């Protein structure tokens, strides 16, 4: 951790860029590839300027060949380089699935420890403004399912930089799942290089009445819901797992042991998903003395629609999270927060606890 | 490193080692001591031998699940390979790979994949690393005709050509994908012409002319070390054995024995061997038999990994 006086408010996308830039400054084997990373928009600013600083050999666009380009990144990683492969939407990772699952995740094991794949995959979940079916998916559970992959989900600018720098240093394939709606959010971010440890959850807000685990931008939405709950006298403990795999279950377990109530809000579907994994581990835990009350929230079990009237019903939001948490904590159904209070969460910039 | 009097002797030694090792594997296989599916390359060994003869230790070669020949030609250790087939701890991947995922990173043998075509872009990535690291090494990616139907084959060649990467793509075209003949898979038997449209040199060898392949690849790789960019060769060949397993299968009806006999009459292992000085050939054969015998004994005597080793190497 750095000293606070070197921090300044930084947007999430700037933090992503700064993390990559400092990793590339520190190690000449780090390079970045991905469709459109060197154009005038620079992946919504998160890669902007890097080609000017490091040149086209270390920062280059790719043909629309996600399958082979993933293999190329893996091969370069095996041969001693440290690639950062960028995808502007997570949905496109379906084109990379064979290389990621069959080669990247397995090589160290399958080749008896003689090969390493220090590969970073940066990818972004989209939401709203018509992102729809193929620009909105949170597919972290698919990747976290596979041994050998690491999956991290920064919910704020501080983690965006620190996780990026840690991912580049890691000797395994690491998937960084970003969220488009977090790109404009600000947090205090140290100027100097730092890393955020994998496998360490963060308790963003302490409380005794229930535990809420949020993923990616659902952390922000859960934090807003917790503020609304506090006005009703309910203190929620909000946990950001930070890394999906490896998962810091100890922190979740300790919190559930304290509150006896758990709400998991995933940025994904529930079926066979990360939320089910957390609940299953809670159910299996020998350290949780009393059977906790458990609820899960996430995408509706449909394809994501584009029109706002349907999309609003597809995602959890601070209002539905607050209502669900209130019922779970109090056993009552006598409160619904006002709409204008709930809508604040999207506009209010999350400045983080740092 | 054994010294040979001629190129022919050196190539013969490489081919004969693979031929005899695979014949011995085929003989052992019914005993069930080998704990791995085996995809034998008997009849095709000359291609890897001719190409890899031009490679240095710091160069890379990538093969497929039919990869014993590439592994051995590139300097992979025979004992480690045999032990890997037996599932033993002394195997090249400590019993985690079997025959289909042979690897020897220290010798430039890129780990092999059992998913057809998957190794091609990984090989291109090694070539990208070579370029970024300012080395004058090269990569050779071996593949079968089936893999050229995968999207990543075309994607990989395009990217390698675009970035002028030092990689030679070698298609061993045995005209079979498992049991499916070429005419059921390709609209036009013009692979080399298709690849040439990516703007890279592409050459076809219809005959098992090991010396012609050797000479051509020598020039190509020399040029590649001085930034000529990628190249491609297609070698028509014949798989003598079944897709997977220790036997021939001409009686299964999906291909003709006549076609097989035409290729067997031109068996490079035999013809090249006949061209050698008899005494030198006898010495090569004797050394190979001794090394294979030693490898089998090594594999049989090595221990299996302990159960608690299951959890090793999940993460680096």
Interface residues (C-beta under 8 A of the other chain):
Chain A: X29 X31 X57 X58 X62 X63 X65 X67 X68 X69 X70 X71 X72 X73 X74 X75 X76 X77 X78 X79 X80 X81 X98 X99 X102 X103 X107 X108 X109 X110 X111 X112 X113 X114 X115 X116 X117 X118 X147 X148 X150 X171 X172
Chain B: X60 X91 X92 X93 X94 X95 X96 X97 X101 X103 X104 X105 X106 X110 X111 X113 X115 X118 X120 X121 X122 X123 X124 X125 X126 X127 X128 X129 X130 X132 X133 X151 X152 X155 X156 X158 X159 X162 X312 X313 X314 X315 X316
